[in-house]
Amino acid sequence: MTTRSETVEFLTDQLSALPHITTRRMFGEYALYRDGKVVAFVCDDTLFVKPTEAGRAYLGTPDEAPAYPGSKLYFRIDGDRWEDREWLAELIEVTAAELPAPKPKRAKAPRGSTPAR
């Protein structure tokens, strides 16, 4: 099963108070970014937030589950919690604050060039 685009649109609307929220479709599912950092995944119309100590403290006792077969455990956020914009935005904010900045991408070599040795 894949995530419906309406689900992702709803979540991004709920998080519209936060700047720099973006999504990217990946294999029929979605990654949710805050300031270029992957903070969550939306798989099978379910929100899975990356585990952090700040997120755990905010949630109390989180429901942990794999986002997809073979993945590590993430904090599974029930759909009824999505309705509270402030609560959801704070969870994403504290999670993003604890995650490292994304590594800069290396420039691609022009086609036909050989790598330097």
Biopython code that builds the backbone (N, CA, C, O; Angstrom):
import numpy as np
from Bio.PDB.StructureBuilder import StructureBuilder

atoms = [
    (1, "MET", "N", (0.848, -1.184, 0.000)),
    (1, "MET", "CA", (0.000, 0.000, 0.000)),
    (1, "MET", "C", (0.889, 1.242, 0.000)),
    (1, "MET", "O", (1.954, 1.244, 0.618)),
    (2, "THR", "N", (0.468, 2.262, -0.669)),
    (2, "THR", "CA", (1.231, 3.506, -0.709)),
    (2, "THR", "C", (0.452, 4.615, -0.012)),
    (2, "THR", "O", (-0.748, 4.506, 0.240)),
    (3, "THR", "N", (1.172, 5.672, 0.285)),
    (3, "THR", "CA", (0.574, 6.817, 0.950)),
    (3, "THR", "C", (-0.161, 7.686, -0.062)),
    (3, "THR", "O", (0.346, 7.944, -1.154)),
    (4, "ARG", "N", (-1.332, 8.126, 0.299)),
    (4, "ARG", "CA", (-2.104, 9.019, -0.561)),
    (4, "ARG", "C", (-1.533, 10.435, -0.480)),
    (4, "ARG", "O", (-1.097, 10.872, 0.585)),
    (5, "SER", "N", (-1.536, 11.136, -1.587)),
    (5, "SER", "CA", (-1.019, 12.507, -1.603)),
    (5, "SER", "C", (-1.839, 13.408, -0.680)),
    (5, "SER", "O", (-1.308, 14.380, -0.142)),
    (6, "GLU", "N", (-3.119, 13.101, -0.488)),
    (6, "GLU", "CA", (-3.968, 13.894, 0.401)),
    (6, "GLU", "C", (-3.461, 13.838, 1.848)),
    (6, "GLU", "O", (-3.565, 14.820, 2.583)),
    (7, "THR", "N", (-2.918, 12.697, 2.247)),
    (7, "THR", "CA", (-2.384, 12.557, 3.595)),
    (7, "THR", "C", (-1.199, 13.484, 3.794)),
    (7, "THR", "O", (-1.098, 14.168, 4.812)),
    (8, "VAL", "N", (-0.307, 13.503, 2.819)),
    (8, "VAL", "CA", (0.878, 14.355, 2.902)),
    (8, "VAL", "C", (0.483, 15.827, 2.845)),
    (8, "VAL", "O", (1.053, 16.648, 3.562)),
    (9, "GLU", "N", (-0.477, 16.163, 2.007)),
    (9, "GLU", "CA", (-0.958, 17.543, 1.938)),
    (9, "GLU", "C", (-1.546, 17.978, 3.281)),
    (9, "GLU", "O", (-1.311, 19.103, 3.721)),
    (10, "PHE", "N", (-2.303, 17.103, 3.931)),
    (10, "PHE", "CA", (-2.874, 17.432, 5.234)),
    (10, "PHE", "C", (-1.774, 17.686, 6.253)),
    (10, "PHE", "O", (-1.823, 18.670, 6.991)),
    (11, "LEU", "N", (-0.776, 16.800, 6.297)),
    (11, "LEU", "CA", (0.318, 16.966, 7.255)),
    (11, "LEU", "C", (1.107, 18.245, 7.004)),
    (11, "LEU", "O", (1.429, 18.964, 7.950)),
    (12, "THR", "N", (1.420, 18.538, 5.759)),
    (12, "THR", "CA", (2.174, 19.765, 5.482)),
    (12, "THR", "C", (1.338, 20.997, 5.798)),
    (12, "THR", "O", (1.883, 22.018, 6.217)),
    (13, "ASP", "N", (0.034, 20.921, 5.607)),
    (13, "ASP", "CA", (-0.835, 22.033, 5.999)),
    (13, "ASP", "C", (-0.830, 22.198, 7.520)),
    (13, "ASP", "O", (-0.770, 23.318, 8.027)),
    (14, "GLN", "N", (-0.893, 21.088, 8.237)),
    (14, "GLN", "CA", (-0.863, 21.150, 9.702)),
    (14, "GLN", "C", (0.457, 21.734, 10.205)),
    (14, "GLN", "O", (0.497, 22.340, 11.277)),
    (15, "LEU", "N", (1.532, 21.558, 9.441)),
    (15, "LEU", "CA", (2.852, 22.039, 9.838)),
    (15, "LEU", "C", (3.214, 23.372, 9.177)),
    (15, "LEU", "O", (4.374, 23.781, 9.206)),
    (16, "SER", "N", (2.242, 24.041, 8.592)),
    (16, "SER", "CA", (2.511, 25.267, 7.833)),
    (16, "SER", "C", (3.062, 26.405, 8.693)),
    (16, "SER", "O", (3.634, 27.351, 8.152)),
    (17, "ALA", "N", (2.909, 26.338, 9.993)),
    (17, "ALA", "CA", (3.475, 27.378, 10.869)),
    (17, "ALA", "C", (4.999, 27.292, 10.929)),
    (17, "ALA", "O", (5.669, 28.273, 11.254)),
    (18, "LEU", "N", (5.540, 26.120, 10.617)),
    (18, "LEU", "CA", (6.999, 25.941, 10.626)),
    (18, "LEU", "C", (7.571, 26.320, 9.260)),
    (18, "LEU", "O", (7.014, 25.940, 8.230)),
    (19, "PRO", "N", (8.670, 27.059, 9.245)),
    (19, "PRO", "CA", (9.293, 27.356, 7.956)),
    (19, "PRO", "C", (10.073, 26.139, 7.448)),
    (19, "PRO", "O", (10.496, 25.282, 8.224)),
    (20, "HIS", "N", (10.246, 26.090, 6.152)),
    (20, "HIS", "CA", (11.112, 25.102, 5.502)),
    (20, "HIS", "C", (10.666, 23.657, 5.696)),
    (20, "HIS", "O", (11.498, 22.777, 5.913)),
    (21, "ILE", "N", (9.367, 23.408, 5.621)),
    (21, "ILE", "CA", (8.849, 22.037, 5.625)),
    (21, "ILE", "C", (8.666, 21.623, 4.168)),
    (21, "ILE", "O", (7.974, 22.294, 3.402)),
    (22, "THR", "N", (9.292, 20.520, 3.800)),
    (22, "THR", "CA", (9.156, 19.995, 2.441)),
    (22, "THR", "C", (8.963, 18.488, 2.514)),
    (22, "THR", "O", (9.228, 17.861, 3.539)),
    (23, "THR", "N", (8.501, 17.923, 1.415)),
    (23, "THR", "CA", (8.353, 16.471, 1.319)),
    (23, "THR", "C", (8.966, 16.009, 0.015)),
    (23, "THR", "O", (9.103, 16.777, -0.938)),
    (24, "ARG", "N", (9.329, 14.750, -0.008)),
    (24, "ARG", "CA", (9.847, 14.142, -1.235)),
    (24, "ARG", "C", (9.271, 12.736, -1.323)),
    (24, "ARG", "O", (9.309, 11.966, -0.363)),
    (25, "ARG", "N", (8.743, 12.425, -2.485)),
    (25, "ARG", "CA", (8.183, 11.091, -2.719)),
    (25, "ARG", "C", (9.329, 10.105, -2.911)),
    (25, "ARG", "O", (10.275, 10.358, -3.657)),
    (26, "MET", "N", (9.217, 8.977, -2.220)),
    (26, "MET", "CA", (10.248, 7.937, -2.298)),
    (26, "MET", "C", (9.574, 6.573, -2.302)),
    (26, "MET", "O", (9.000, 6.169, -1.290)),
    (27, "PHE", "N", (9.630, 5.865, -3.406)),
    (27, "PHE", "CA", (9.112, 4.499, -3.506)),
    (27, "PHE", "C", (7.643, 4.387, -3.112)),
    (27, "PHE", "O", (7.243, 3.416, -2.470)),
    (28, "GLY", "N", (6.852, 5.360, -3.487)),
    (28, "GLY", "CA", (5.427, 5.347, -3.172)),
    (28, "GLY", "C", (5.101, 5.898, -1.798)),
    (28, "GLY", "O", (3.930, 6.035, -1.446)),
    (29, "GLU", "N", (6.116, 6.212, -1.026)),
    (29, "GLU", "CA", (5.942, 6.786, 0.296)),
    (29, "GLU", "C", (6.595, 8.169, 0.300)),
    (29, "GLU", "O", (7.030, 8.641, -0.751)),
    (30, "TYR", "N", (6.673, 8.823, 1.449)),
    (30, "TYR", "CA", (7.192, 10.184, 1.503)),
    (30, "TYR", "C", (8.167, 10.365, 2.658)),
    (30, "TYR", "O", (8.035, 9.748, 3.714)),
    (31, "ALA", "N", (9.148, 11.229, 2.425)),
    (31, "ALA", "CA", (10.029, 11.708, 3.486)),
    (31, "ALA", "C", (9.603, 13.137, 3.792)),
    (31, "ALA", "O", (9.284, 13.902, 2.882)),
    (32, "LEU", "N", (9.597, 13.495, 5.063)),
    (32, "LEU", "CA", (9.236, 14.831, 5.518)),
    (32, "LEU", "C", (10.509, 15.511, 6.016)),
    (32, "LEU", "O", (11.220, 14.971, 6.864)),
    (33, "TYR", "N", (10.785, 16.685, 5.490)),
    (33, "TYR", "CA", (12.008, 17.419, 5.808)),
    (33, "TYR", "C", (11.693, 18.700, 6.562)),
    (33, "TYR", "O", (10.668, 19.339, 6.325)),
    (34, "ARG", "N", (12.585, 19.067, 7.471)),
    (34, "ARG", "CA", (12.559, 20.371, 8.155)),
    (34, "ARG", "C", (13.961, 20.933, 8.014)),
    (34, "ARG", "O", (14.920, 20.344, 8.514)),
    (35, "ASP", "N", (14.089, 22.058, 7.343)),
    (35, "ASP", "CA", (15.398, 22.672, 7.096)),
    (35, "ASP", "C", (16.365, 21.709, 6.422)),
    (35, "ASP", "O", (17.552, 21.699, 6.751)),
    (36, "GLY", "N", (15.885, 20.910, 5.499)),
    (36, "GLY", "CA", (16.738, 19.982, 4.772)),
    (36, "GLY", "C", (17.048, 18.695, 5.506)),
    (36, "GLY", "O", (17.728, 17.827, 4.959)),
    (37, "LYS", "N", (16.569, 18.550, 6.732)),
    (37, "LYS", "CA", (16.794, 17.338, 7.523)),
    (37, "LYS", "C", (15.577, 16.426, 7.407)),
    (37, "LYS", "O", (14.442, 16.887, 7.527)),
    (38, "VAL", "N", (15.809, 15.143, 7.177)),
    (38, "VAL", "CA", (14.699, 14.191, 7.201)),
    (38, "VAL", "C", (14.295, 14.005, 8.654)),
    (38, "VAL", "O", (15.079, 13.512, 9.465)),
    (39, "VAL", "N", (13.077, 14.398, 8.978)),
    (39, "VAL", "CA", (12.597, 14.286, 10.360)),
    (39, "VAL", "C", (11.543, 13.190, 10.523)),
    (39, "VAL", "O", (11.287, 12.724, 11.633)),
    (40, "ALA", "N", (10.934, 12.784, 9.403)),
    (40, "ALA", "CA", (9.866, 11.785, 9.498)),
    (40, "ALA", "C", (9.633, 11.149, 8.133)),
    (40, "ALA", "O", (10.086, 11.640, 7.099)),
    (41, "PHE", "N", (8.912, 10.043, 8.177)),
    (41, "PHE", "CA", (8.448, 9.377, 6.970)),
    (41, "PHE", "C", (6.941, 9.218, 7.070)),
    (41, "PHE", "O", (6.392, 9.082, 8.163)),
    (42, "VAL", "N", (6.283, 9.235, 5.931)),
    (42, "VAL", "CA", (4.858, 8.943, 5.870)),
    (42, "VAL", "C", (4.741, 7.692, 5.016)),
    (42, "VAL", "O", (4.943, 7.733, 3.802)),
    (43, "CYS", "N", (4.414, 6.583, 5.661)),
    (43, "CYS", "CA", (4.323, 5.285, 4.995)),
    (43, "CYS", "C", (2.958, 4.672, 5.295)),
    (43, "CYS", "O", (2.520, 4.644, 6.445)),
    (44, "ASP", "N", (2.299, 4.188, 4.263)),
    (44, "ASP", "CA", (0.959, 3.606, 4.418)),
    (44, "ASP", "C", (0.024, 4.552, 5.168)),
    (44, "ASP", "O", (-0.747, 4.124, 6.027)),
    (45, "ASP", "N", (0.100, 5.835, 4.836)),
    (45, "ASP", "CA", (-0.739, 6.870, 5.448)),
    (45, "ASP", "C", (-0.549, 6.965, 6.965)),
    (45, "ASP", "O", (-1.477, 7.325, 7.690)),
    (46, "THR", "N", (0.652, 6.642, 7.436)),
    (46, "THR", "CA", (0.992, 6.723, 8.846)),
    (46, "THR", "C", (2.240, 7.574, 8.995)),
    (46, "THR", "O", (3.163, 7.466, 8.188)),
    (47, "LEU", "N", (2.281, 8.423, 10.023)),
    (47, "LEU", "CA", (3.431, 9.276, 10.280)),
    (47, "LEU", "C", (4.402, 8.574, 11.225)),
    (47, "LEU", "O", (4.026, 8.129, 12.309)),
    (48, "PHE", "N", (5.653, 8.485, 10.792)),
    (48, "PHE", "CA", (6.728, 7.891, 11.584)),
    (48, "PHE", "C", (7.808, 8.945, 11.768)),
    (48, "PHE", "O", (8.456, 9.343, 10.800)),
    (49, "VAL", "N", (8.011, 9.403, 13.002)),
    (49, "VAL", "CA", (8.978, 10.452, 13.313)),
    (49, "VAL", "C", (10.285, 9.802, 13.761)),
    (49, "VAL", "O", (10.286, 8.830, 14.516)),
    (50, "LYS", "N", (11.401, 10.363, 13.279)),
    (50, "LYS", "CA", (12.702, 9.841, 13.673)),
    (50, "LYS", "C", (12.850, 9.909, 15.190)),
    (50, "LYS", "O", (12.474, 10.902, 15.812)),
    (51, "PRO", "N", (13.395, 8.859, 15.777)),
    (51, "PRO", "CA", (13.547, 8.861, 17.233)),
    (51, "PRO", "C", (14.704, 9.745, 17.683)),
    (51, "PRO", "O", (15.815, 9.651, 17.161)),
    (52, "THR", "N", (14.428, 10.598, 18.651)),
    (52, "THR", "CA", (15.435, 11.436, 19.308)),
    (52, "THR", "C", (15.098, 11.460, 20.796)),
    (52, "THR", "O", (13.975, 11.151, 21.194)),
    (53, "GLU", "N", (16.074, 11.828, 21.603)),
    (53, "GLU", "CA", (15.810, 11.932, 23.042)),
    (53, "GLU", "C", (14.797, 13.042, 23.323)),
    (53, "GLU", "O", (13.930, 12.890, 24.184)),
    (54, "ALA", "N", (14.907, 14.164, 22.593)),
    (54, "ALA", "CA", (13.959, 15.267, 22.788)),
    (54, "ALA", "C", (12.549, 14.840, 22.392)),
    (54, "ALA", "O", (11.581, 15.184, 23.071)),
    (55, "GLY", "N", (12.431, 14.098, 21.307)),
    (55, "GLY", "CA", (11.128, 13.597, 20.880)),
    (55, "GLY", "C", (10.542, 12.629, 21.892)),
    (55, "GLY", "O", (9.347, 12.666, 22.184)),
    (56, "ARG", "N", (11.393, 11.765, 22.425)),
    (56, "ARG", "CA", (10.944, 10.802, 23.437)),
    (56, "ARG", "C", (10.448, 11.538, 24.690)),
    (56, "ARG", "O", (9.417, 11.182, 25.261)),
    (57, "ALA", "N", (11.186, 12.556, 25.101)),
    (57, "ALA", "CA", (10.778, 13.337, 26.276)),
    (57, "ALA", "C", (9.453, 14.050, 26.008)),
    (57, "ALA", "O", (8.602, 14.133, 26.894)),
    (58, "TYR", "N", (9.279, 14.555, 24.808)),
    (58, "TYR", "CA", (8.054, 15.264, 24.450)),
    (58, "TYR", "C", (6.853, 14.311, 24.426)),
    (58, "TYR", "O", (5.762, 14.663, 24.872)),
    (59, "LEU", "N", (7.070, 13.099, 23.898)),
    (59, "LEU", "CA", (5.978, 12.141, 23.755)),
    (59, "LEU", "C", (5.670, 11.372, 25.031)),
    (59, "LEU", "O", (4.555, 10.879, 25.201)),
    (60, "GLY", "N", (6.632, 11.265, 25.920)),
    (60, "GLY", "CA", (6.439, 10.435, 27.107)),
    (60, "GLY", "C", (6.827, 9.010, 26.779)),
    (60, "GLY", "O", (8.013, 8.684, 26.733)),
    (61, "THR", "N", (5.857, 8.169, 26.554)),
    (61, "THR", "CA", (6.099, 6.785, 26.157)),
    (61, "THR", "C", (5.608, 6.627, 24.716)),
    (61, "THR", "O", (4.422, 6.388, 24.486)),
    (62, "PRO", "N", (6.511, 6.759, 23.757)),
    (62, "PRO", "CA", (6.074, 6.713, 22.361)),
    (62, "PRO", "C", (5.724, 5.299, 21.897)),
    (62, "PRO", "O", (6.236, 4.309, 22.419)),
    (63, "ASP", "N", (4.854, 5.235, 20.922)),
    (63, "ASP", "CA", (4.548, 3.985, 20.229)),
    (63, "ASP", "C", (5.635, 3.837, 19.172)),
    (63, "ASP", "O", (5.739, 4.675, 18.276)),
    (64, "GLU", "N", (6.439, 2.796, 19.259)),
    (64, "GLU", "CA", (7.537, 2.609, 18.321)),
    (64, "GLU", "C", (7.228, 1.453, 17.382)),
    (64, "GLU", "O", (6.751, 0.399, 17.804)),
    (65, "ALA", "N", (7.510, 1.671, 16.086)),
    (65, "ALA", "CA", (7.240, 0.666, 15.073)),
    (65, "ALA", "C", (8.126, 0.940, 13.861)),
    (65, "ALA", "O", (8.561, 2.073, 13.657)),
    (66, "PRO", "N", (8.397, -0.092, 13.054)),
    (66, "PRO", "CA", (9.157, 0.148, 11.826)),
    (66, "PRO", "C", (8.290, 0.889, 10.808)),
    (66, "PRO", "O", (7.094, 0.624, 10.689)),
    (67, "ALA", "N", (8.902, 1.810, 10.083)),
    (67, "ALA", "CA", (8.164, 2.569, 9.071)),
    (67, "ALA", "C", (7.888, 1.714, 7.834)),
    (67, "ALA", "O", (6.893, 1.921, 7.139)),
    (68, "TYR", "N", (8.757, 0.772, 7.569)),
    (68, "TYR", "CA", (8.631, -0.131, 6.423)),
    (68, "TYR", "C", (9.361, -1.412, 6.794)),
    (68, "TYR", "O", (10.165, -1.403, 7.726)),
    (69, "PRO", "N", (9.110, -2.504, 6.102)),
    (69, "PRO", "CA", (9.750, -3.776, 6.464)),
    (69, "PRO", "C", (11.279, -3.649, 6.484)),
    (69, "PRO", "O", (11.898, -3.193, 5.523)),
    (70, "GLY", "N", (11.852, -4.061, 7.590)),
    (70, "GLY", "CA", (13.302, -4.038, 7.731)),
    (70, "GLY", "C", (13.874, -2.737, 8.264)),
    (70, "GLY", "O", (15.086, -2.640, 8.458)),
    (71, "SER", "N", (13.037, -1.731, 8.507)),
    (71, "SER", "CA", (13.553, -0.448, 8.997)),
    (71, "SER", "C", (13.752, -0.502, 10.504)),
    (71, "SER", "O", (13.238, -1.383, 11.193)),
    (72, "LYS", "N", (14.515, 0.471, 10.991)),
    (72, "LYS", "CA", (14.644, 0.608, 12.439)),
    (72, "LYS", "C", (13.319, 1.129, 12.991)),
    (72, "LYS", "O", (12.402, 1.434, 12.229)),
    (73, "LEU", "N", (13.223, 1.228, 14.306)),
    (73, "LEU", "CA", (11.989, 1.705, 14.925)),
    (73, "LEU", "C", (11.918, 3.227, 14.894)),
    (73, "LEU", "O", (12.910, 3.920, 15.118)),
    (74, "TYR", "N", (10.727, 3.725, 14.613)),
    (74, "TYR", "CA", (10.424, 5.154, 14.607)),
    (74, "TYR", "C", (9.272, 5.381, 15.560)),
    (74, "TYR", "O", (8.608, 4.432, 15.976)),
    (75, "PHE", "N", (9.030, 6.640, 15.910)),
    (75, "PHE", "CA", (7.873, 6.987, 16.726)),
    (75, "PHE", "C", (6.650, 7.058, 15.814)),
    (75, "PHE", "O", (6.564, 7.941, 14.961)),
    (76, "ARG", "N", (5.708, 6.138, 15.989)),
    (76, "ARG", "CA", (4.479, 6.132, 15.191)),
    (76, "ARG", "C", (3.490, 7.080, 15.843)),
    (76, "ARG", "O", (3.157, 6.938, 17.020)),
    (77, "ILE", "N", (3.020, 8.059, 15.059)),
    (77, "ILE", "CA", (2.109, 9.080, 15.574)),
    (77, "ILE", "C", (0.718, 8.815, 15.023)),
    (77, "ILE", "O", (0.502, 8.842, 13.811)),
    (78, "ASP", "N", (-0.218, 8.559, 15.917)),
    (78, "ASP", "CA", (-1.592, 8.269, 15.512)),
    (78, "ASP", "C", (-2.220, 9.457, 14.798)),
    (78, "ASP", "O", (-1.923, 10.612, 15.105)),
    (79, "GLY", "N", (-3.083, 9.160, 13.852)),
    (79, "GLY", "CA", (-3.762, 10.184, 13.072)),
    (79, "GLY", "C", (-4.563, 11.167, 13.880)),
    (79, "GLY", "O", (-4.700, 12.321, 13.477)),
    (80, "ASP", "N", (-5.108, 10.742, 15.029)),
    (80, "ASP", "CA", (-5.887, 11.679, 15.841)),
    (80, "ASP", "C", (-5.005, 12.767, 16.441)),
    (80, "ASP", "O", (-5.506, 13.844, 16.766)),
    (81, "ARG", "N", (-3.696, 12.517, 16.597)),
    (81, "ARG", "CA", (-2.776, 13.534, 17.114)),
    (81, "ARG", "C", (-2.444, 14.580, 16.055)),
    (81, "ARG", "O", (-2.005, 15.678, 16.394)),
    (82, "TRP", "N", (-2.645, 14.259, 14.790)),
    (82, "TRP", "CA", (-2.338, 15.182, 13.696)),
    (82, "TRP", "C", (-3.233, 16.412, 13.728)),
    (82, "TRP", "O", (-2.868, 17.460, 13.194)),
    (83, "GLU", "N", (-4.387, 16.295, 14.343)),
    (83, "GLU", "CA", (-5.346, 17.402, 14.380)),
    (83, "GLU", "C", (-4.838, 18.592, 15.189)),
    (83, "GLU", "O", (-5.230, 19.730, 14.931)),
    (84, "ASP", "N", (-3.973, 18.336, 16.162)),
    (84, "ASP", "CA", (-3.451, 19.393, 17.025)),
    (84, "ASP", "C", (-2.205, 19.989, 16.378)),
    (84, "ASP", "O", (-1.101, 19.470, 16.547)),
    (85, "ARG", "N", (-2.385, 21.076, 15.642)),
    (85, "ARG", "CA", (-1.287, 21.709, 14.886)),
    (85, "ARG", "C", (-0.098, 22.075, 15.764)),
    (85, "ARG", "O", (1.049, 21.798, 15.411)),
    (86, "GLU", "N", (-0.368, 22.693, 16.899)),
    (86, "GLU", "CA", (0.718, 23.151, 17.773)),
    (86, "GLU", "C", (1.505, 21.971, 18.325)),
    (86, "GLU", "O", (2.735, 22.008, 18.367)),
    (87, "TRP", "N", (0.815, 20.942, 18.742)),
    (87, "TRP", "CA", (1.467, 19.759, 19.289)),
    (87, "TRP", "C", (2.343, 19.101, 18.230)),
    (87, "TRP", "O", (3.494, 18.757, 18.499)),
    (88, "LEU", "N", (1.804, 18.926, 17.037)),
    (88, "LEU", "CA", (2.536, 18.282, 15.950)),
    (88, "LEU", "C", (3.743, 19.116, 15.527)),
    (88, "LEU", "O", (4.827, 18.575, 15.309)),
    (89, "ALA", "N", (3.559, 20.420, 15.413)),
    (89, "ALA", "CA", (4.662, 21.306, 15.029)),
    (89, "ALA", "C", (5.776, 21.270, 16.069)),
    (89, "ALA", "O", (6.954, 21.278, 15.712)),
    (90, "GLU", "N", (5.419, 21.230, 17.343)),
    (90, "GLU", "CA", (6.434, 21.179, 18.399)),
    (90, "GLU", "C", (7.207, 19.867, 18.341)),
    (90, "GLU", "O", (8.423, 19.860, 18.531)),
    (91, "LEU", "N", (6.521, 18.760, 18.083)),
    (91, "LEU", "CA", (7.203, 17.474, 17.956)),
    (91, "LEU", "C", (8.220, 17.514, 16.817)),
    (91, "LEU", "O", (9.354, 17.066, 16.983)),
    (92, "ILE", "N", (7.825, 18.040, 15.679)),
    (92, "ILE", "CA", (8.739, 18.128, 14.530)),
    (92, "ILE", "C", (9.883, 19.088, 14.845)),
    (92, "ILE", "O", (11.026, 18.833, 14.465)),
    (93, "GLU", "N", (9.591, 20.173, 15.525)),
    (93, "GLU", "CA", (10.622, 21.164, 15.872)),
    (93, "GLU", "C", (11.671, 20.581, 16.821)),
    (93, "GLU", "O", (12.868, 20.740, 16.585)),
    (94, "VAL", "N", (11.240, 19.912, 17.885)),
    (94, "VAL", "CA", (12.219, 19.355, 18.829)),
    (94, "VAL", "C", (13.010, 18.225, 18.195)),
    (94, "VAL", "O", (14.182, 18.024, 18.514)),
    (95, "THR", "N", (12.377, 17.494, 17.305)),
    (95, "THR", "CA", (13.082, 16.422, 16.598)),
    (95, "THR", "C", (14.143, 17.005, 15.686)),
    (95, "THR", "O", (15.293, 16.565, 15.714)),
    (96, "ALA", "N", (13.775, 17.986, 14.879)),
    (96, "ALA", "CA", (14.721, 18.600, 13.940)),
    (96, "ALA", "C", (15.886, 19.251, 14.664)),
    (96, "ALA", "O", (17.019, 19.203, 14.183)),
    (97, "ALA", "N", (15.624, 19.859, 15.809)),
    (97, "ALA", "CA", (16.681, 20.543, 16.551)),
    (97, "ALA", "C", (17.762, 19.573, 17.016)),
    (97, "ALA", "O", (18.921, 19.964, 17.155)),
    (98, "GLU", "N", (17.406, 18.334, 17.253)),
    (98, "GLU", "CA", (18.368, 17.355, 17.757)),
    (98, "GLU", "C", (19.097, 16.598, 16.643)),
    (98, "GLU", "O", (20.145, 16.000, 16.885)),
    (99, "LEU", "N", (18.555, 16.621, 15.441)),
    (99, "LEU", "CA", (19.182, 15.885, 14.338)),
    (99, "LEU", "C", (20.344, 16.683, 13.747)),
    (99, "LEU", "O", (20.305, 17.913, 13.724)),
    (100, "PRO", "N", (21.372, 15.989, 13.271)),
    (100, "PRO", "CA", (22.505, 16.695, 12.667)),
    (100, "PRO", "C", (22.107, 17.317, 11.331)),
    (100, "PRO", "O", (21.162, 16.877, 10.677)),
    (101, "ALA", "N", (22.850, 18.347, 10.944)),
    (101, "ALA", "CA", (22.623, 18.984, 9.641)),
    (101, "ALA", "C", (22.925, 17.974, 8.540)),
    (101, "ALA", "O", (23.799, 17.123, 8.704)),
    (102, "PRO", "N", (22.217, 18.059, 7.427)),
    (102, "PRO", "CA", (22.504, 17.127, 6.334)),
    (102, "PRO", "C", (23.914, 17.351, 5.790)),
    (102, "PRO", "O", (24.412, 18.476, 5.758)),
    (103, "LYS", "N", (24.540, 16.268, 5.369)),
    (103, "LYS", "CA", (25.875, 16.375, 4.790)),
    (103, "LYS", "C", (25.776, 17.047, 3.428)),
    (103, "LYS", "O", (24.852, 16.769, 2.664)),
    (104, "PRO", "N", (26.726, 17.936, 3.119)),
    (104, "PRO", "CA", (26.684, 18.568, 1.797)),
    (104, "PRO", "C", (26.888, 17.520, 0.704)),
    (104, "PRO", "O", (27.683, 16.590, 0.846)),
    (105, "LYS", "N", (26.160, 17.697, -0.368)),
    (105, "LYS", "CA", (26.277, 16.758, -1.486)),
    (105, "LYS", "C", (27.490, 17.125, -2.326)),
    (105, "LYS", "O", (27.775, 18.298, -2.567)),
    (106, "ARG", "N", (28.189, 16.100, -2.761)),
    (106, "ARG", "CA", (29.334, 16.335, -3.633)),
    (106, "ARG", "C", (28.833, 16.641, -5.037)),
    (106, "ARG", "O", (27.819, 16.110, -5.491)),
    (107, "ALA", "N", (29.570, 17.508, -5.704)),
    (107, "ALA", "CA", (29.219, 17.846, -7.085)),
    (107, "ALA", "C", (29.467, 16.628, -7.960)),
    (107, "ALA", "O", (30.449, 15.908, -7.780)),
    (108, "LYS", "N", (28.580, 16.412, -8.895)),
    (108, "LYS", "CA", (28.739, 15.290, -9.819)),
    (108, "LYS", "C", (29.795, 15.635, -10.858)),
    (108, "LYS", "O", (29.884, 16.771, -11.323)),
    (109, "ALA", "N", (30.582, 14.646, -11.208)),
    (109, "ALA", "CA", (31.581, 14.838, -12.258)),
    (109, "ALA", "C", (30.876, 14.910, -13.600)),
    (109, "ALA", "O", (29.892, 14.203, -13.819)),
    (110, "PRO", "N", (31.365, 15.757, -14.506)),
    (110, "PRO", "CA", (30.750, 15.811, -15.836)),
    (110, "PRO", "C", (30.844, 14.465, -16.527)),
    (110, "PRO", "O", (31.799, 13.715, -16.322)),
    (111, "ARG", "N", (29.845, 14.162, -17.350)),
    (111, "ARG", "CA", (29.834, 12.889, -18.083)),
    (111, "ARG", "C", (31.071, 12.765, -18.956)),
    (111, "ARG", "O", (31.519, 13.725, -19.583)),
    (112, "GLY", "N", (31.598, 11.574, -18.975)),
    (112, "GLY", "CA", (32.753, 11.313, -19.831)),
    (112, "GLY", "C", (34.081, 11.664, -19.188)),
    (112, "GLY", "O", (35.130, 11.353, -19.753)),
    (113, "SER", "N", (34.073, 12.293, -18.037)),
    (113, "SER", "CA", (35.337, 12.631, -17.397)),
    (113, "SER", "C", (35.794, 11.457, -16.554)),
    (113, "SER", "O", (34.983, 10.645, -16.108)),
    (114, "THR", "N", (37.072, 11.375, -16.342)),
    (114, "THR", "CA", (37.611, 10.314, -15.513)),
    (114, "THR", "C", (37.986, 10.903, -14.163)),
    (114, "THR", "O", (38.445, 12.043, -14.084)),
    (115, "PRO", "N", (37.791, 10.132, -13.106)),
    (115, "PRO", "CA", (38.117, 10.646, -11.793)),
    (115, "PRO", "C", (39.620, 10.858, -11.627)),
    (115, "PRO", "O", (40.421, 10.103, -12.176)),
    (116, "ALA", "N", (39.994, 11.874, -10.878)),
    (116, "ALA", "CA", (41.404, 12.166, -10.609)),
    (116, "ALA", "C", (41.975, 11.094, -9.686)),
    (116, "ALA", "O", (41.290, 10.591, -8.795)),
    (117, "ARG", "N", (43.217, 10.762, -9.911)),
    (117, "ARG", "CA", (43.867, 9.741, -9.064)),
    (117, "ARG", "C", (44.974, 10.311, -8.286)),
    (117, "ARG", "O", (45.626, 9.595, -7.525)),
]
sb = StructureBuilder()
sb.init_structure("model")
sb.init_model(0)
sb.init_chain("A")
sb.init_seg("    ")
for serial, (resi, resn, name, xyz) in enumerate(atoms, 1):
    if name == "N":
        sb.init_residue(resn, " ", resi, " ")
    sb.init_atom(name, np.array(xyz, "f"), 0.0, 1.0, " ", f" {name:<3s}", serial, name[0])
structure = sb.get_structure()
